Amino acid sequence: MGTRYTIDTIRALKRRFPQIRFVWLMGSDNLEQFARWRRWRQIARLVPIAVVRRPGSVLAPLHAPLARRMGVARHLGPAPSLVVLDGRRNWESSTALRELALGAAAEAMVNLTP
């Protein structure tokens, strides 16, 4: 999409797909530093945010500026809204998971080629 920052990507996606309700999904490890992101308050006003608890940062939602500012909802509503999802913890980074998915997709493409 030619964007550099999350805020620009969200705006571009919302312009291109106005009928879609986007949700920002992030790990609780990112929530701790979210207040340092470019225009983080605008991101929170544009899309509801769901935070998945990650190992080592389970208490992050209690201390994060976004959570202190907005509070944590029980259910995800329209923006601004923040909900924390709990479940089994995974130590793998999102980068590693994306690389694994991209590798599997590339392998599938090779297997389709005659």
N, C-alpha and C positions, 0 to 999 in steps of 0.2 A: 504494500500500500504506500510505500515511500515515506513512512513516518518514522520518527526517532523516539518519541516519548509516548508513554502509555496514554496520556490525555489526548494526544493527537490521533492515536490509533482508535481510541473509543469514539471520538468525534467523527472520524472518517467512517467507521463501521455504522454508526447510527444514521449518518447521512445516506449511506449506500443501502442500508437495510432498515428503513424506518418502521417497518411492521414487526421487527424482531425485538423481543425484550431480552437484552443482554444482562448477564450477571458476571461480575468480576470474581473469579475464584483464585484464592491465594492461600499459601501455607502460613501458619502462625509465625514461622520464622521470618517471613517477609513483613508481617504485620508490625513487628517490632521496629522496623526501619521505614515503614510506609510514610511517616510524616516527613521524611527527607526526600521523597519523590517530588518531581516537578508537578505543581498544581494538584496536590493530593486531595485538597478539599473539594476541588471541582470534580475530580474523579468520583468522589463519594456522592456528590450531588447528581451526577449523570447516570450512574449505574448502582444497583444494589450490590453489596459485597458479602460474599460467603467465605469464611475463613475455616480451613481444615487444620485441626490441631496436629502439630508435627512433634516428633520426639525432640526433647531439649528445649522446647518453647511452649509448653502446655499452658503456662501462666501468662504468656504474652498478651492475650486479650484483656487481662486485668490492668496492664500497665501502659498499653499503647495509647498514644495521643488520640487516635481515631476513636477507639472504644470509649475513652474518657469523655470525648466531645459528644459522641452520638449515643452512647449506650449500646448494649447488645440486646437484640430482639430475640424472641423465642421462635419466630417464623420470619422468613424473608419476605419483605413487602417491597413496594416501589421505592426507588431512591429518594432520599437517602435512607438506607437500611443496612444494618450489619448483623449478621448471624454467625455464630461459631458452631461448626459441625464437629462432632466427636465420633470416634470410631477407632478401629485398629490403626496403630501407628506404623508408618513406613519410613525407614531411614534413607531410602534412595532419594536423590535430588531430582527435581523436576527436569533438569537438564539431562540427566542420565536416562530418565524415562522417555523423554522426547527422542533422544538419540536411538534408544532401543526401538521405539515405534517407527522412526524413519528408516532404520536398518531393515526392519521386518517388511515395511512397505516396499523398499527398494528390491529386496529379495523376491517378493511376490511379483513385482514387475518383470524381473529377469526371468522368472519361471513362466510367465505368460508369453514371452518372446519366443517365436518358433526357432 
